[in-house]
Amino acid sequence: LGSGADFVPFQDHLGVPSLSIEFIGANGYGFGTYHSNYDSRAYVEQVADPGFEQGVAMVRVLGTLALRMSNADILPFRFADYAERLKQGVAALGGPVHEARIAVDINGWLARVKEISGAATQLELAIDRRLQTGGAGDLAALNDRLARLEQKLADDDGAPQSKWYRHVFYGWNIYSLYDGQLFPGLADALRLGDAERVKHESARVTRAFDRMRAELTAALSDVK
């Protein structure tokens, strides 16, 4: 997910897990009609989706997803994939850091992400075992922690001009309409070559990594 769309208040401000599912044509939104006078019911009926077949398919996808989430004994969140994306994002910082000529502890972050990946893998294995054995016990604490873990990755310590975007790991990109940006505060500080702000944003990233690892470790205890 990126920025500039309806989910931004949930994802970037509140840290609520969000997902975008849509059918997009080869030429983008609505084949050029998006937000124009031609973006009409007649266009959908005659060109974009005769018989509303795509609409029906999307309802089925969303309905299946809603049922899967609401009926799950344990929320199907898998943070090992998240850790892999963070690893890629940290590695990609090499270019901007080199260009800005400002020191950033990339190796230290990669070590932290490795720990996060290990904790996430252990958690997923434990959850799978718990689901297979059907062990008794209250799963409310675990589900609550999984649902709210994303909120732990947001804080109120951003720069004044972008403080509303609270999520440390992903969010806004002021140079793009819809594309997102990993580590948005840090990325902006590197673009500006602001060494003091880079130091501040780096500390935010480090603390967020530590909070994520702590929450995954606590979730593992909840499973047991």
N, C-alpha and C positions, 0 to 999 in steps of 0.2 A: 504494500500500500504506500501511497505517496502523500501528497498534500493538496490542499485546495479543493477538497470535496466534502461530501456530507459527513463522513465518518471522522473528520479531523477533531472535532471536540471530544469524541470518545477516545480515539486512539492517542492523539498527541497531547491533549490537555489532561484527561482523566486517567489514562493508562488502562483503558478497558480493551481487552482483546477484540480485534475487529477483522472482518474478512469481506473481501469484495468478490462477488461471483456474478459474471455477466457474459452475454454474447456480444462480441464486437466484430464487425465486418473487417475485411482486409484493408479498407480505406479509413478505418477509425469509427468514431461514434456515428451511427446512423447514415453511413455513406455520404457524409457531407451535409446532411440535413440537420444535425444536432443543433438545437437552440436557434433554428431559423424558422421562417414562416412555413417552410415545407415539413417541419417536424410535427406532423398531424396524424390523426387517426386514419384518414384516407391514405396517407403514405404508408402507414403500417399495414393496412388491409390489402393494398394493391401491390406494394413493392417489398417492404422490409420483411413482413411476416404474414403472408396470406394464410388464412385459416388459423392464425395465432398459434401455430405449431411450436415455434420457439418459446412463446410465452407459456404454453402448457408445460413444455419440458423444463423451463426454469422454475415454475411452481413446484414441479415434482422434485427437482434438485434441492430447492430451499426447504420444502416440506420434509424430505428425507433427512436433511441436515438437522433441522429442528427436532425431529423425533430422536435422532441419534444422540444429540446432546442432552435432551430432556430425560431420556430413558436410560442413560448410561449410569451404571453403578458408580463408576469413577470417571470423571471428565476425561475425554480422550485428547488431552493436551500432551504433546511430546516435545520436550525441550532439548533433546539431542539435536534435532534439526535446527532449532534456534541457535544452539551453540555453534553449529557448523557455519551458519550465516554470519554470526559474529566473528568467527575466525577469518572468514573471507573479507569481512569489512575491515578488521584490524590490519590484515596484510595489505589491503588496498590503500591504507594510509601512507605507505612508504613514499609514494610519489608526491602527494601534497606536502608531507613533512620535509622532504628533500627540497622542494621548490621554495617553501617558506623559510628554510634554514633555521628551524626552531626545533629544539630537542623534544622528542616525545618518546616515552618508554614503551615502544611497540613490543619488544621482546617480553617485557614484564606482563603486558596485557595478554599476549599469546599464551603465556604460562597460566594466567588466570582463566582464560577461556578453556584451556585444556582441563583445568580442574572442574570448571562448570560442566564441560562435556562428560567427564567421568561421573560426576554427581548425577547428571541427567540420565545417563545410561543405567546407572545403578537403580535410580528411581523407576525407570520404565520397566526394568526386569522385575523389580519388587512388585510393581502394580500388576504386571502380567501374571506373576505367581499368585498374587492375592485373588485375581479374577478367576484363575483356573481352579483354585482350591475352594473358592467361595467361603473363605474364612469369615467367621462372625466378627462383629464389632461395628462401631459407629464410624462411618466414612465421611460424616459431615465436615469434620475438621480438615480432612485431607482435601475434599472437594473445594472447601472454602479457600484453602491456601493456594490450590492450583488456579482457581478463578481469579484470585487477587494478586497472584505473583507479579503480573505485569505492572500493577500499580506501584510495586516496590521499585520499579525502574524509572520512576518519575520523581522529580523534586522541584523545589521552588527556588533553586539557586542559580538559575540561568541569567544571562545578560539582560539588562533592563528592557532593551528593544525587542527581545524575543522571549521574555519570561513566561508568557502565556503558554508557550509550547514547552510543556514540562517534561516530556519523555526524553531521557538522556540518549537512548540507543537509536531511535528513529523519529523521523518527523519531517518538518518543513524544509523546503529548498526554495529560497527566494529567487533563484535564477531559473525556475521552471514552474510551469502552471500546475502540473499534476504529479511530476516525478518526485519521489521521496528522497531522503538523504539519511544515510547512516551516520550516527554521531553528529547530528546537525549543528549543535553549538560549537563543537570542536572544529568541524569543517568550515564554518563561517569564520572562526577566529584565525584559522590557517590561511584562508583566502585573503584576509585583511592583513596578515603578517603581524598580528598583535600578540607579542610574546607573553605579556602578562595575562591576557585573556586565554591564550592557549594553555598556560599553566593552570588557570582556574578551571577551565573546561576539562582538562586532563584529570584533575582531581575528582571532578564529578563522575567521569567515566569509571575511574578506579573504584570509587565508592559504590557505583551501581553494579559493577562486576561482583564486588564482595557481597552486596545484598542479594544478588541473584544466587550466588553459591550458597549463602546461608539459608535462603528459603528452600532451595532444592534439598539441602541436607535435612532441614526440618521436616519437609514433606516425606522424606524417606522414613523418618521416625514415626510419622503419622500412619504410614502404611503398615508398619510393624505393630 
